[in-house]
Amino acid sequence: MVMLHWEPLDSVHSYNVYADYGKGFVRANPIPVSSRTQFAFAWIEEEGRRRRVVKGNSVSLYVAALAGVRCAEDASRCSEVARSTGVATRYFEGFAEVESRRKLRKVLVKRQSVSRILASGRAVPRDVFLREYPRLTASVVKHYRERIDPQDKGACVPFSTIVSKYFSSRGVECYRAQGRFITQFHSFNIILVDSSEYVLDFTADQFLPGSSPVFIPRNNCFIDSTGAPTDSPQGRCTKMYRAEQVFAPRDLRFTDTEEAALYRAILDSLLRE
C-alpha cells in the first residue's frame, strides 16, 4: 500500500493522484479526492483489470490539483491546474536500509512505552547486537537481493522464517511475527534488544521499493498526519506493524513444497557460512 499526504493548495477543492509504474502515468483514484489531502492505494485499474502496482515496483507519483467550486460534486466541472511536488511515502523515514553499525546506533533506544509482545522473550544485550547485526544482515541482504523477487506472492512468510532461524542460530534470538502492515497481511521479525522490541523487515520492499531492511523500534510503529513514523501518536495516527501471532524459531518449519525449495536452499547456504 502507498499512503500519500500533501499540502493543500489555495482555492483548490479536490485532487487527482497519478502513478507511473513503468508504463506512463495513470490515475490511481476512481473519483476526485476532496475530503482530505491524503490518499492510500495498492491497486490500479489496467485495461479493465486490477493490478497491484506497489509491490516490488518503482512507482513515481504526483498529485494534480483540480480547480472549480463544484468540483467535489461533479468531476466534469474540474480542470487540472497544478502538480504538487515532493509527494512520497514516508513511513520508513529514518528506518530504511539499516545495514551498518552507524545506522543501527541511531535507531537503538533505551526504553519503550508500548506493551511488549515478547513477554518472556530472550533479550540480546546491546553490545552483542551491535557487533553481530551488521555481519548477519550483510549475509541475508546478499541472498535477498540476488535471489528474491519482492513481488513473489507470499515471500514475506518464508523469508522472515529464514531470518528468524539464521539470526537465532548465531546467538541473536529472533522471532517471526504474522499480522498486518497497515491493512495488508504481512510477516516480519521481532528482536528484543535489552528491554526494547524492534521490528526487522527484510521484505518491506513490497510496500516501498528500496527500503529493505527496515529496522524500527516498536515505539515508532505509528504513522502521523504527515505520513512519517512517530513515537508520539496523537490524534489521527495509523498503526504500521501489528503482530497477531508470534512464533519462536524452534517452532518454525518450511512446507514440503516446490515453492519452499528456494527458501530452504537460502537458509542452508546461510547456515553453512
PyMOL commands that set and color helices and strands:
alter all, ss='L'
color gray80, all
select helices_A, chain A and resi 75-77+101-107+126-147+156-169+204-206+218-220+249-251+258-272
alter helices_A, ss='H'
color red, helices_A
select strands_A, chain A and resi 2-5+14-20+25-27+38-41+43-46+49-52+60-67+79-83+175-181+184-193+196-201+214-217+222-223+229-230+238-239+241-247
alter strands_A, ss='S'
color yellow, strands_A
deselect
rebuild
show_as cartoon
